[in-house]
């Protein structure tokens, strides 16, 4: 937290310098810290090569500012997503709705539906809509009642170890549920699921698709071989713009059976 505040202060001072301010007292007034504080930061910025001796911002300084602005934008986007801060939203009418009616908002099958009944989240219909029609809801209040989905990552043997040949139906059955999305990353996973007649929901952009599904209330089981497992975990751990982190668990089937 202290480091983040320091970085933001440096960014603020550099922005003031970019706008032509070179006097310490003017910068201090703009960023709302003491003259002594600005003076210390200026020394540091010169040492780091972000400004030159004439108080001009360098190329490195400009790149630093753009990088911090991008980080700040991603942080704000993430917080807004977590808090569901939106002024209007698309929805599907669950019953006949008239323009100007206040409606309750519900998540059903991964989509937002509007009904003329109470909900923790509500808004005003922008126009008339029949059941099943799309509808814009504005003047939103409250938070949509949604239970986040989870991701199960199933590690399979790599093709070098025997691949799909080592997996039998009893290994897979407990992991399959009609209400859970299924994804396959790589040939071993694809062949394994097809071998047992399991429908596949995600084949491309699998991790991102599972994360999106989790934010719509769906859980997913993703199958991946040992060779691609590290990649899948890295994707799950990586922050996705606009999405909060999804809880996941690992089931390891890579050593269940061996080829003799």
Secondary structure, DSSP 4 states (H G I P E B T S, - for coil): -HHHHHHHHHHHHHHHHHTT---HHHHHHHHTS-HHHHHHHHHHHHHTTSB-TTS-B-HHHHHHHHHHHHHHHHHHHHHHHHHT--SEEEEEESS-B-TT-EEEEEEETTEEEEESS--SEEEEESS-B-TT-EEEEEEEEE----PPP-EEEEEE--GGGTGGGG--HHHHHTT--TTSEEEEESHHHHHHHHHTT---SBSSSHHHHHHHHHTTT--EEEEEEHHHHHHHHHHHHSPPTT-PPPPEEEEE-TTS----
